């Protein structure tokens, strides 16, 4: 109970790895007063919590995302979770993702890179490349128009700010509430629109979910489709640019793109943690958790567990077993959009490296990954010749 007493939110936001390593070694399930909950930092324990929806549930009124968007597949368990998730599963299977999104992603990447090249020889790649690409693809998936990407990003930013505020112990921000109202109105219009083959209209058609429930789950897809993918792309680019030897290897062998993606996901997962709530008194490691306690799983810590990943702080493209990382969570709430996020990131990395063969970090404006819940570089400034 005392090991995490001095751990503050700022310790978990900027450079959490030394603190998390200490906790993982000496108290892998530690009470963190700043979180008002337990923090799980060991890989095996993280798996056990995420896979056990009976003793560790997301279905709790304190769940941050649900406070902003309402009940959804992200904040329900059991039969209700399955019912909310089922209408969206087919769209995000590997073959469906390739057929529906591969060409679209490639075309959008080329347009974004053309704009960057015209304005170069410097750019900020998070919000001028990774974010717009992710928002464009998810807007297509949800049936929104290409011209609505800017509005979508604005709504998304406000909703993320609201969820982050709740996670930090604050209340829902008015901006998040207003953004979700605006998003809901637009998505309701898509559901009621003429295109009955759209993802949202199809999800509403079988009658299992109300239109409001479809909208809440669409907001989850928005969250993951932008946040996770933007973070994946930005973190992978930053990792490569920080490791010139690895960068040259990838330029020479495109088959290394997948190891790049997984190793960067392991080192800096875009979603740093997932929350669960104990449904009963339970012992986990040496911790005695009480019913109702918050149990936060640190994906960031689990992904650097030396019991699973040798020399875990090293960026290693030849690492064996790298896909044991938990960046997409695990158990019933494993990320629905894994294959789409991977496709976008692979296309983005391949084309950026091809288009800008002398790309490098801007030494005058350094970049670093940060974030309490969602981790990525706030800015990613680069230059090229």
C-alpha positions in Angstrom: 0.0 0.0 0.0 3.0 2.4 0.5 5.0 1.6 -2.6 3.0 3.8 -4.9 2.2 6.5 -2.3 4.6 9.0 -3.9 3.7 8.2 -7.5 2.0 11.2 -9.1 0.1 11.6 -12.3 3.0 13.6 -13.8 5.3 10.6 -13.1 3.0 8.5 -15.3 2.6 11.1 -18.0 6.1 12.2 -19.2 8.6 9.4 -18.7 6.8 6.6 -16.7 9.2 3.8 -17.5 11.6 4.0 -14.5 8.6 4.3 -12.1 6.7 1.5 -13.8 9.8 -0.8 -13.8 10.3 -0.2 -10.0 6.7 -1.0 -9.3 6.7 -4.1 -11.6 9.7 -5.5 -9.7 8.7 -4.6 -6.1 5.0 -4.3 -6.2 3.4 -5.5 -9.5 -0.1 -4.7 -8.1 0.3 -1.4 -6.2 -2.1 1.0 -4.7 -1.6 4.5 -6.3 -3.4 7.2 -4.3 -3.1 9.6 -7.2 -5.2 7.2 -9.3 -7.4 6.2 -6.3 -6.9 2.6 -7.5 -4.5 -0.3 -8.1 -2.0 -0.3 -10.9 -1.1 -3.7 -12.5 2.4 -3.6 -14.1 3.3 -7.3 -14.7 2.6 -9.0 -18.0 1.0 -12.2 -16.7 -1.1 -10.3 -14.2 -2.2 -7.8 -16.9 -3.4 -10.8 -19.0 -5.3 -12.4 -16.1 -7.2 -9.1 -15.4 -8.1 -8.4 -19.0 -9.2 -12.0 -19.6 -11.4 -12.2 -16.5 -14.5 -10.1 -17.1 -16.3 -11.8 -14.2 -14.0 -10.5 -11.5 -12.7 -7.4 -13.3 -15.4 -5.6 -15.3 -15.6 -2.4 -17.4 -19.3 -2.2 -16.5 -19.1 0.5 -13.9 -20.6 4.1 -13.7 -17.1 5.4 -13.1 -15.8 4.1 -16.5 -14.4 7.3 -18.1 -15.4 6.8 -21.7 -19.0 5.8 -20.8 -19.4 9.1 -18.9 -18.9 10.9 -22.1 -20.6 8.7 -24.8 -22.8 6.4 -22.8 -22.8 2.6 -22.7 -21.0 0.9 -25.5 -19.0 -2.2 -26.4 -16.1 -0.6 -24.6 -18.0 -0.3 -21.3 -20.2 -3.4 -21.2 -19.4 -7.0 -20.4 -21.0 -10.4 -21.0 -24.1 -10.7 -23.3 -24.6 -7.0 -23.6 -21.0 -6.5 -24.7 -21.3 -9.2 -27.3 -24.6 -7.7 -28.6 -23.0 -4.2 -29.0 -19.9 -5.5 -30.6 -21.4 -8.1 -33.0 -22.8 -5.7 -35.7 -19.3 -4.2 -36.3 -17.2 -7.4 -36.4 -17.5 -8.4 -40.0 -16.3 -5.0 -41.3 -13.0 -5.2 -39.4 -12.0 -8.8 -40.4 -8.6 -8.9 -42.3 -10.0 -9.6 -45.7 -12.8 -7.1 -45.4 -10.3 -4.4 -44.2 -8.0 -5.0 -47.2 -10.9 -5.0 -49.7 -12.5 -1.9 -48.3 -9.7 0.3 -47.1 -6.3 -0.6 -48.7 -6.7 1.4 -51.9 -8.4 4.3 -50.0 -5.6 4.5 -47.5 -2.9 4.4 -50.2 -4.6 7.3 -52.1 -5.0 9.4 -49.0 -1.4 8.9 -48.0 -0.2 10.0 -51.4 -2.4 13.2 -51.3 -1.1 14.1 -47.8 2.5 13.5 -48.7 2.1 15.6 -51.9 0.9 18.5 -49.7 3.8 18.0 -47.3 6.3 17.9 -50.1 4.9 21.1 -51.7 5.2 23.0 -48.4 8.5 21.4 -47.3 11.4 20.8 -46.6 9.9 20.7 -43.0 6.7 19.4 -41.5 4.9 18.4 -38.4 3.8 14.8 -39.0 1.4 14.1 -36.2 -1.4 16.5 -36.9 -0.6 17.2 -40.5 -0.2 13.5 -41.5 -0.9 10.8 -39.0 -4.0 12.4 -37.6 -5.6 13.4 -40.9 -5.0 10.0 -42.3 -6.6 8.2 -39.4 -9.5 10.6 -39.4 -10.1 10.3 -43.1 -10.2 6.5 -42.9 -12.6 6.4 -39.9 -14.8 9.1 -41.6 -15.1 6.8 -44.6 -15.8 3.8 -42.4 -18.6 5.8 -40.6 -20.1 7.1 -43.8 -19.1 10.7 -43.4 -17.9 12.9 -46.3 -14.3 13.7 -47.1 -14.8 17.3 -46.3 -15.9 16.5 -42.7 -12.4 15.4 -41.5 -11.7 18.7 -39.9 -14.9 18.7 -37.9 -14.3 15.0 -36.9 -10.9 15.8 -35.6 -12.2 18.8 -33.6 -15.0 16.6 -32.0 -12.5 13.8 -31.3 -10.0 16.2 -29.6 -12.7 17.5 -27.3 -13.9 14.0 -26.4 -10.4 12.8 -25.7 -9.8 15.8 -23.5 -13.0 15.0 -21.6 -12.0 11.3 -21.1 -8.5 12.4 -20.0 -9.9 14.8 -17.5 -12.1 12.1 -15.9 -9.1 9.8 -15.7 -7.2 12.5 -13.9 -10.1 12.7 -11.3 -11.9 15.7 -12.8 -15.4 16.0 -14.2 -16.6 15.7 -17.8 -15.7 18.9 -19.7 -18.4 21.0 -21.3 -16.5 20.8 -24.6 -16.6 17.0 -24.5 -20.4 17.0 -24.0 -20.9 19.5 -26.8 -18.7 17.6 -29.1 -20.5 14.3 -28.5 -23.8 16.0 -29.1 -22.6 17.4 -32.4 -21.1 14.0 -33.4 -24.3 12.2 -32.4 -26.4 14.5 -34.6 -24.2 13.9 -37.6 -24.1 10.1 -37.1 -27.9 9.9 -36.6 -28.2 11.6 -40.0 -26.0 8.9 -41.5 -28.1 6.2 -40.0 -31.3 7.7 -41.4 -29.7 8.6 -44.8 -30.2 7.1 -48.2 -27.1 4.8 -48.1 -28.5 1.8 -46.4 -25.2 -0.1 -47.0 -23.2 2.2 -44.7 -21.6 0.6 -41.7 -23.9 2.5 -39.3 -27.1 1.8 -41.2 -26.2 -1.8 -41.4 -25.5 -2.0 -37.7 -28.9 -0.4 -37.0 -30.9 -2.4 -39.5 -31.1 -5.7 -37.6 -32.8 -4.1 -34.7 -30.5 -5.4 -32.0 -29.3 -1.9 -31.2 -31.1 1.4 -31.1 -29.7 4.3 -33.2 -28.4 5.8 -30.0 -26.5 2.6 -29.1 -25.1 2.5 -32.7 -23.9 6.1 -32.3 -22.2 5.3 -28.9 -20.4 2.4 -30.5 -19.5 4.5 -33.5 -17.9 6.9 -31.1 -15.8 4.0 -29.8 -14.7 3.3 -33.3 -13.9 7.0 -33.8 -11.9 6.9 -30.6 -9.9 3.9 -31.6 -9.8 4.7 -35.3 -8.2 8.1 -34.7 -6.4 7.9 -31.4 -4.8 4.4 -31.7 -3.9 4.8 -35.3 -2.5 8.3 -35.1 -0.5 7.2 -32.1 0.7 4.1 -33.8 1.9 6.0 -36.9 3.5 8.8 -34.9 5.2 6.5 -32.4 6.6 4.2 -35.1 8.0 7.1 -37.2 9.6 8.6 -34.1 11.1 5.3 -33.1 12.6 4.8 -36.5 14.0 8.3 -36.8 15.5 7.9 -33.4 17.3 4.8 -34.5 19.1 5.6 -37.8 20.6 2.1 -38.2 17.2 0.5 -38.0 15.9 3.1 -40.4 18.4 2.2 -43.0 17.6 -1.5 -42.6 13.9 -0.8 -43.1 14.7 1.3 -46.2 16.6 -1.7 -47.6 14.0 -4.3 -46.7 10.3 -3.5 -46.6 9.6 -6.8 -44.9 10.8 -5.2 -41.7 7.9 -2.8 -41.6 5.8 -5.3 -39.6 8.5 -5.8 -36.9 8.9 -2.0 -36.7 5.2 -1.6 -36.1 5.1 -4.3 -33.4 8.3 -3.2 -31.7 7.2 0.4 -31.5 3.8 -0.7 -30.2 5.6 -2.7 -27.5 7.8 0.2 -26.5 5.2 2.9 -26.6 1.6 1.6 -26.9 -0.8 4.4 -28.0 -3.2 3.3 -25.3 -1.1 3.3 -22.1 -3.7 1.7 -19.8 -7.1 0.1 -19.5 -9.4 0.3 -16.6 -11.3 -2.5 -14.8 -13.4 -2.6 -11.6 -13.3 -5.4 -9.1 -16.7 -7.1 -8.8 -15.7 -9.0 -5.6 -12.9 -9.1 -3.0 -10.0 -10.7 -4.8 -6.3 -11.4 -4.2 -3.9 -10.5 -7.1 -0.2 -11.1 -6.5 0.2 -9.9 -2.9 -2.6 -7.3 -3.2 -5.9 -7.6 -1.4 -8.3 -5.9 -3.7 -11.8 -5.0 -2.5 -15.0 -5.1 -4.5 -15.5 -1.9 -6.3 -11.8 -0.9 -6.4 -10.4 0.5 -9.6 -7.8 -1.9 -11.1 -5.8 -0.1 -13.9 -3.8 -2.3 -16.2 -0.6 -0.6 -17.4 -0.1 -1.8 -20.9 3.0 0.4 -21.0 4.5 -1.5 -18.1 3.4 -5.0 -19.2 5.0 -4.4 -22.6 8.4 -3.9 -21.0 8.2 -6.8 -18.6 11.7 -8.5 -18.7 10.1 -11.8 -17.9 8.6 -11.7 -21.4 10.8 -9.4 -23.4 14.6 -9.6 -23.0 16.4 -6.2 -22.7 12.9 -4.6 -22.8 14.0 -1.0 -23.2 15.8 -1.6 -26.4 14.4 -1.1 -29.9 15.1 -4.4 -31.6 13.7 -5.4 -35.0 14.8 -9.0 -34.6 13.0 -9.5 -31.3 11.4 -12.9 -31.0 7.9 -13.1 -29.6 7.3 -9.4 -30.1 3.6 -10.0 -30.8 3.1 -11.0 -27.2 2.8 -7.3 -26.5 -0.6 -6.1 -25.2 -0.9 -2.8 -27.2 -4.3 -3.9 -28.5 -5.4 -5.2 -25.1 -6.5 -8.8 -24.7 -9.6 -10.9 -23.7 -13.1 -10.0 -24.7 -12.2 -6.3 -25.2 -9.3 -6.9 -27.6 -9.3 -4.0 -30.1 -11.8 -4.4 -32.9 -9.8 -2.4 -35.3 -6.4 -4.2 -35.1 -6.2 -5.0 -38.8 -7.3 -1.6 -40.0 -4.8 0.2 -37.7 -2.0 -2.1 -38.9 -2.9 -1.5 -42.6 -2.9 2.2 -42.2 0.4 2.3 -40.3 2.1 0.0 -42.8 1.0 2.1 -45.8 1.9 5.3 -44.0 5.4 4.2 -43.0 6.2 2.7 -46.4 5.2 5.7 -48.4 6.8 8.3 -46.0 10.2 6.5 -46.2 10.0 6.2 -49.9 8.9 9.8 -50.6 11.4 11.4 -48.2 14.7 9.3 -48.4 16.5 11.8 -46.2 13.9 12.4 -43.6 15.1 13.1 -40.1 14.0 14.7 -36.9 14.1 18.5 -36.6 17.0 19.1 -34.2 15.6 22.5 -33.4 12.2 21.1 -32.3 12.6 17.8 -30.5 9.8 15.3 -30.1 9.1 12.9 -27.3 6.2 10.6 -26.5 4.0 11.7 -23.6 0.5 11.1 -22.2 -1.3 9.7 -19.2 -3.8 7.5 -21.0 -3.0 8.0 -24.7 0.7 8.2 -25.5 2.2 9.8 -28.5 4.4 12.8 -29.3 2.4 16.0 -29.0 4.3 17.2 -32.1 6.6 15.3 -34.5 8.7 17.9 -36.4 10.8 16.6 -39.2 13.0 18.0 -42.0 14.4 16.6 -45.2 16.7 17.6 -48.1 
